[in-house]
Structures are given as structure tokens and as C-alpha cells.
Amino acid sequence: MTFFDKAKDSLILVLKGMAIGIGNAIPGVSGGTIAVVTKIFDRLIASIVPNIKKLIKNLPFLLPVGIGMAAGVFLTALLLEHLFENYYVPTQLFFMGLILGSVPTVYRECCRDEKHIRPINLIPFFIGAGFMIFLLFAGEGKSLFTEGAALSVSDIMLYIVMGIIGAAAMIIPGVSGSMIMKIFGAYDPIISAVANLDIPVLAVFAVGAVIGLFGAVKIIDIVIKKYRQGTYCLILGLIAGSLAHIYPAGFRFNAQGIVGIVFLVVGMAIPYLTELPSKRSGNK
């Protein structure tokens, strides 16, 4: 393979990584699904191993993909922070649409091996939904994170946990890591940290992400294989309970509200559209 062929392959991997990064930064869109669509999911999972020699061997693949993902997340974060500040209601409704649009995908994953949801698996669904409703009332008007420049010990622990959850969710097709972080109220501060290059926050979050990638791959593989329907029912419950958190309190039927409704519909369509290529290739 010539130098130009290698450069072309690396550029393609950067662009694929960028698409995955953009997907990971948008709640409701699954970075894992984008990885499947771009046909690098299996290779990506096989490359993430807790073995230094194998990681070094896989660097020609992981490095361009990682650079692309970082660029995609950063560029998306810059745009989203501006939207949050100036168009809060339409942006929140857009995210509601993305999350609602992801429900059929998660439900299909839930029933992939069985035609219907078994009654016993309604328990994790109600646990997930009940937990989110509890958070809504228990934390109403409060932030899980300390506002200000200094990181508290609780902030550090929370960012690490969110990094673990976000990275772990990223590797499951059909599940959005940023959606999970949005559910737990960590999405906005992390997006702000990315847009403003808040190194302390990003460093702590990165520690959790590394732990999540290397530590959760095997665990998730085991849990999904043994308790697939129950796991996805739990995720469905978290999604259902999260909608009340994301609904913009300042919604009015004014110009922004009408635009927001349009964006709600657009958001609902995006998860479906991102899966079309993989569905068509699967049918073929």
C-alpha cells in the first residue's frame, strides 16, 4: 500500500470518526449506530482491548478514528452551546424529538430475541421510570454539579461516573450516551466544558470515559447477552421518565415555540433516518 493510499484510508477513518463524534454529542442519536452504518463498529470493538501491545498495533486505526470523534464532538459542542443560550426552547424540543425518535430503536432491541416483552421485564422498566421521576422531584431546581470554576469532590466523582456511563453507552448500537447524560443532568455542563475547553472537567470526564471503554465492554457484553430484554427495558424506563426533565419550562406558543414544534418533529425523524442505511444493507 502506497503512502497516498494510507493517507486516503486515514482520512476516511477521520471522517467516519467525526460522524460518530457528532452522533455521540447529540442526545437521541446513537454513536454505536453511526459506527455500524459506517461499517467500523466490529473493528472498533475488537480494537479496544486492555492490552498495550495490541493497542499500539491498532493505533493506525484507532488514532484517526479518535481524532475524528474528538473533532466531531468539539464542533457540535460549539454549535449546541450557542443554541442553548439563544434558542433554548427549540433546542430542548429538538432533543425531546431525538429521544422520542429513539424509542422504537430501543424497543426493537428489547424485543429482538422475543416477540413481546415478558411481564417480569416490566419491573426494570418501572424502576427506570420511577427513578427518573424521583430525581425530578428530589432535585427540582437544583444542579447535581457545583457551579463555579473549582471542582468539588462530588463533582469529580460525578464526572467520572458520567464518563463511564457515556463511554459504555456509546458502544451499544441504538443507545445514545449523550441521551443518558442528558437524562442525569450531566449533558449541559459537559458540552459547555468541551466548547470552552475546560481542561480540569474534561480531564476528569476522560478518566471515566477510559474506564468505561475498557472496563465496560466485557461487562456490557455479558449483561446484554444474559439479560438483554431486561437491560433494554430499564433503558426504556429511563427514557420515559426523562422526558419531563427535558421539556422546556418556558415553552409558549410564540415564534420560538412554533419553531420548537417543527424541530420536535425533525428530531423524531433523525434517529429513523440514521438507521436507514444499515436497514437497507441488512435487507440486501
PyMOL commands that set and color helices and strands:
alter all, ss='L'
color gray80, all
select helices_A, chain A and resi 3-25+31-37+41-47+52-86+88-110+119-138+153-170+177-183+187-195+199-226+228-246+255-283
alter helices_A, ss='H'
color red, helices_A
deselect
rebuild
show_as cartoon
